[in-house]
Amino acid sequence: QLVESGGGLVQPGNSLRLSCAASGRAANAYGMGWFRQAPGEDREFVAGIVQHPSSTKYADSVQGRFTIARDIRKNMVYLQMNSLKPEDTATYYCAAAMYKGSDWSFWGPGTQVTVSS
């Protein structure tokens, strides 16, 4: 119900945009988010967006560099990543929360982002 795309290898300082296509119940989720997990580390929250009213939230480590956006009509969620750093290297996951205060119910399989020169 969630499928990420757009990952790849990028040099430090460059940009990358991740996309997440939602289908089925996930397409009507109240909140959408991006998480990431580096090898040997726990999965961590990166960014989230909710509707009604629309608001966004970011991890301190990406604040000012990453931007999350949602296109309701296309059932898409995006993560624009600028000024990438080697420490941003991880598998990035898209997630959906169906209702306000609910858990993240749906997860995508992930897309790899590698920041290296």
Number of C-alpha atoms within 10 A of each C-alpha: 16 23 18 24 19 14 18 14 13 18 14 17 14 12 16 18 16 22 20 26 19 26 15 10 13 21 20 16 23 18 25 29 27 26 19 22 19 16 9 6 9 9 15 14 16 24 23 24 20 20 14 7 5 10 11 15 15 19 14 10 11 17 12 12 14 20 20 22 19 21 10 13 7 11 17 19 25 22 23 14 20 17 15 21 18 15 12 20 20 21 18 27 26 31 29 28 20 19 14 11 9 11 12 16 13 17 20 19 14 22 21 20 21 20 21 15 9
